[in-house]
Amino acid sequence: MPVLEKAFAKYYGSYAALERGYVHHALTRLTGCYAEEIALGSASRGAQKELLWGRLSRWKKNGFMMGAGTVSKGLADREVLDSGLVFGAVYVLCV
């Protein structure tokens, strides 16, 4: 993944140009396929939690590429603030 990130930075002119990007935009550019953004905060609560887990499991089984990003610290839910995540960052999921 770092090689792909470097290639994207080269294409867009700098690593700074990659900031404020969204994972689903990068996956669309990388693959040419449709990518979907899911707000996990609302999708992982209540009855939606089981539906979300089923979708993620199915996507993993089908070999879909997945990534995750965090919102800025000011927009994060209180229960997430002490999780150890870096806010405003992108995480690569290698599954």
N, C-alpha and C positions, 0 to 999 in steps of 0.2 A: 503493500500500500504506500509506503513512503516514496517509492519510485513513481507511482502514478501521481501522487501529490506534487512531486517535483516537476513532472511533465505538465501538469495543469498550471503550475506557477509559471513555468517557462512560457507556455502558450498565452497566458493572460498577463504576462509582464512582470509579475512579482508574487511573492507569498502574500503580501499585503492585499493584493487584488483578490485573493481567495477568502479573506475575512468577510464575515457577514453573508457567506454563502449558505446554502441549504443542502443537506445530504441528498434529498430527492432530486434537486436540480443537477447535482454532480453525477448521480447514477443515470439520469436521463442522458446527459452529455456523453457519459462513458459508454453506455450500451445502445443508445438510440431507441430504447424502449420506454414505455410509460413507467413512471415511478410515483408512488403515493406517499403523502405525508400524513402521519397519525399523531395527534396530540395525546401523548401517553397519560398526561395528568387526568384528563376526563375519561379516557378510554380504559383506564385501569381501576376504576372504582365501581362498586356495586355490581349490578347485573352485567355490565359491559366487560368486566374483568374476564369472565369465562369466554366470552366471544373473542376478545383480544387474544387470549392465550391460544385458542383454537386456530385463529388466523395466523399467528406467528409460527405455530407448530407446522401448519400446512405449508407455509412459505418456506420454512427450513427444509421440510421433506422434499419439496419440489426444486430445491437448489437455488432459490431466489437470493440475490445479493441484498444485504440489509446493512443499514448504518443507523447511527443515532446521533442526535445533537442535543445540547442543553440550551435553555433560554438564558438570558442574562440574569444575574443574581437577584436583581430587583424584581423580576417577574416570577421567581421560583416560589413554589408552595413552601410553607413553613416546615412541613415534615421532610422535605427534600434538602433543605439548607445544610443540615449537618450530616449529609450522606457521604461526603468525601468527593463528590463529583466536582469537576472544574466547570464553572458556568460559562456559557458563551463558547463552548468547545464542541468538536465533532469527535465521535467515537466510532471506530471501525469494528464491525461485528464479523468475526471470522468463525463461521459455523459450518 
